[in-house]
């Protein structure tokens, strides 16, 4: 399914006209102006899976965040917008499916989202551990107290004392505390996050999803993306330089390192060729 058909960024002339109209001189950066236009990227035409490839500083993450802002899709972590970000987005245009539009469950997923997810689980478990220690002491205080019920105001304390006297310490704590959330490895947690956030019939922008994923997990994510695109009505726009993700079947790949930006097969990309040449040179060691 293709919900977002194409996206147009301001070319060098439109950028120049806008910047010329600015009277303020207190800025030393006009980001995201002059990032995508330097390699003449002014239009992207999307397929069910579209990949933006390029090295650090090529603008692939910038393009994704601009598209996310223009389409209005959801995001979990805050994106640090510059003073000129909204001006730049206003100069962009897009073509969407007239009948479907952009589905409500669409979203952009960044490395910050995955990191925050793992950190939140860790912080939650630390809070549970602290509460558990407090309940241990609470149990001892209640079980061996010389509490006497005097008024209705003491009812809650009476329930606590009776519970402590009827149960063992472990049962008392389990009854009053949620269980720790299972913590997985960073790679497992990252993979779980992607599979939970990506649901049926949505537009998903993935910014370098290979971060925190082992090669094995990257291959699993590749299979998940291919099945989601083929069977569950999902469209993906992905920024990556991972050879595993670049191998996604039927993906349209834009090479943002080229000037002008052009489409290529994944086996033609410099990053993939570097891996190929390295393993080819060490072929006899396997």
CORJO-V616343 format. One record per residue. RES is the residue in one letter. PHI is phi in whole degrees, 0 to 359 (NA if undefined). PSI is psi in degrees with one decimal (* if undefined). OMEGA is omega as a letter, one per 20 degrees, with the letter a starting at -180 (999 if undefined). Layout:
RES|PHI|PSI|OMEGA / RES|PHI|PSI|OMEGA
This chain:
X|NA|137.4|r / X|242|105.6|r / X|272|-43.3|r / X|257|112.1|a / X|278|-45.7|a / X|205|162.0|r / X|217|133.4|a / X|244|127.4|r / X|260|155.7|r / X|295|134.4|r / X|278|-177.4|a / X|300|-40.1|a / X|295|-44.2|r / X|294|-37.9|r / X|296|-44.3|a / X|298|-43.9|a / X|298|-41.5|a / X|292|-48.4|a / X|295|-31.7|r / X|293|-29.0|a / X|280|-10.0|a / X|280|128.0|a / X|267|-13.9|a / X|280|139.9|a / X|238|16.9|a / X|265|7.7|a / X|250|140.2|r / X|253|0.9|r / X|220|138.7|r / X|242|24.6|a / X|308|136.8|j / X|268|12.8|r / X|300|145.7|r / X|72|6.5|r / X|272|-54.0|a / X|276|-28.8|a / X|286|-19.0|a / X|294|-24.9|r / X|250|23.2|r / X|60|36.5|r / X|272|106.2|r / X|236|-7.0|r / X|206|137.9|r / X|238|130.5|r / X|250|124.5|a / X|261|150.1|r / X|249|-171.7|r / X|299|-38.6|r / X|234|121.1|r / X|235|135.1|a / X|241|134.0|r / X|256|112.5|a / X|253|144.8|r / X|168|162.0|r / X|283|-179.8|r / X|300|131.4|a / X|88|3.0|a / X|284|-19.3|r / X|101|6.3|a / X|293|-40.1|r / X|289|-35.8|r / X|300|-46.3|r / X|300|-43.2|a / X|297|-44.3|a / X|291|-33.6|r / X|294|-44.1|r / X|298|-42.8|r / X|300|-41.5|a / X|291|-42.1|a / X|292|-39.4|a / X|281|-19.9|r / X|75|22.5|a / X|284|164.2|a / X|287|154.9|r / X|211|150.8|a / X|270|-53.4|a / X|274|153.8|a / X|284|136.0|r / X|261|127.4|a / X|281|93.5|a / X|279|144.7|r / X|272|175.5|a / X|299|-26.8|a / X|255|4.6|a / X|299|-50.1|a / X|294|-34.1|r / X|298|-41.7|a / X|294|-44.8|a / X|299|-37.0|a / X|296|-26.2|r / X|277|-6.1|a / X|270|154.0|r / X|230|157.8|r / X|213|156.2|r / X|240|124.6|a / X|240|165.7|r / X|296|126.0|a / X|295|-32.8|a / X|271|-46.9|a / X|277|-37.2|a / X|65|-159.2|r / X|263|117.2|a / X|301|148.6|a / X|296|-31.1|a / X|276|6.1|r / X|293|152.3|a / X|198|162.5|r / X|255|137.7|r / X|239|121.6|a / X|244|171.6|r / X|298|-34.3|r / X|297|-37.7|r / X|299|-47.6|a / X|295|-43.7|r / X|298|-44.7|r / X|297|-37.5|r / X|299|-47.3|a / X|294|-38.8|a / X|292|-38.3|r / X|296|-41.0|r / X|298|-42.7|a / X|295|-43.6|a / X|293|-38.3|r / X|297|-43.5|r / X|294|-35.6|r / X|295|-37.5|r / X|293|-38.4|r / X|295|-41.5|r / X|299|-41.5|r / X|295|-43.2|r / X|296|-34.3|r / X|297|-43.4|r / X|298|-38.1|r / X|294|-37.1|r / X|289|-32.2|r / X|302|-48.6|r / X|292|-37.9|r / X|300|-40.0|r / X|298|-47.1|a / X|296|-41.4|r / X|297|-41.3|a / X|286|-41.4|a / X|294|-38.1|a / X|252|15.6|r / X|280|160.3|r / X|256|50.4|a / X|292|140.1|r / X|231|130.0|a / X|283|120.6|a / X|243|-32.9|a / X|207|173.2|a / X|298|-22.7|r / X|293|-19.1|a / X|267|6.5|a / X|297|-44.3|a / X|297|-41.2|r / X|294|-35.2|r / X|297|-43.3|r / X|299|-40.2|a / X|295|-43.8|a / X|296|-45.4|a / X|297|-39.6|r / X|296|-42.0|r / X|295|-38.0|a / X|283|-24.9|a / X|273|-23.3|a / X|242|160.0|r / X|286|168.7|a / X|299|-42.9|a / X|294|-41.0|r / X|294|-39.0|r / X|298|-44.6|a / X|292|-43.9|a / X|298|-34.5|a / X|288|-20.9|a / X|245|9.3|a / X|215|134.7|r / X|291|154.3|a / X|286|154.2|r / X|298|141.7|r / X|284|133.8|a / X|298|129.9|r / X|263|127.3|r / X|259|175.7|r / X|294|164.7|r / X|302|-41.4|a / X|294|-42.6|r / X|295|-43.1|r / X|297|-42.5|r / X|297|-44.0|a / X|296|-42.4|r / X|299|-40.8|a / X|300|-46.0|r / X|298|-45.4|a / X|289|-24.1|r / X|279|-36.5|a / X|279|-28.6|a / X|270|110.5|r / X|244|-174.1|a / X|293|148.9|r / X|54|65.5|r / X|211|161.5|r / X|262|123.8|a / X|235|124.4|r / X|256|118.8|a / X|246|118.9|a / X|261|104.7|a / X|47|61.4|a / X|295|-12.9|a / X|291|-18.0|r / X|300|132.6|a / X|76|-1.6|a / X|256|130.9|r / X|290|164.5|r / X|306|-40.3|r / X|297|-43.7|r / X|292|-33.1|r / X|296|-39.9|r / X|294|-38.2|r / X|296|-39.4|r / X|294|-38.3|r / X|303|-47.3|r / X|297|-40.5|r / X|296|-43.6|r / X|295|-44.9|a / X|299|-42.3|a / X|290|-38.0|r / X|295|-37.5|r / X|287|-37.2|a / X|280|-40.1|a / X|248|-18.1|a / X|237|21.1|r / X|67|31.3|a / X|259|146.3|r / X|243|138.8|a / X|235|137.1|r / X|235|118.7|a / X|234|132.1|r / X|259|127.9|a / X|195|158.7|r / X|230|18.3|r / X|283|127.7|r / X|297|-28.1|r / X|292|-46.1|r / X|287|-32.0|r / X|294|-19.7|a / X|275|3.5|r / X|309|128.5|a / X|295|137.4|r / X|67|13.0|r / X|285|142.6|r / X|266|124.0|a / X|245|124.5|r / X|260|127.6|r / X|266|102.9|a / X|280|-4.0|r / X|277|-16.3|a / X|276|149.8|r / X|231|108.7|j / X|283|160.5|r / X|302|136.2|a / X|220|166.9|r / X|268|148.4|a / X|215|161.6|r / X|281|151.4|a / X|296|-29.5|a / X|286|-10.0|r / X|268|-10.1|a / X|284|142.3|a / X|302|-42.4|a / X|297|-42.4|r / X|292|-41.3|r / X|296|-34.3|r / X|297|-44.5|r / X|298|-44.6|a / X|300|-47.3|a / X|296|-37.3|a / X|296|-50.0|a / X|289|-30.7|r / X|295|-39.2|r / X|293|-26.6|a / X|252|19.6|a / X|304|-39.5|a / X|290|-14.5|a / X|277|-8.5|a / X|268|*|999
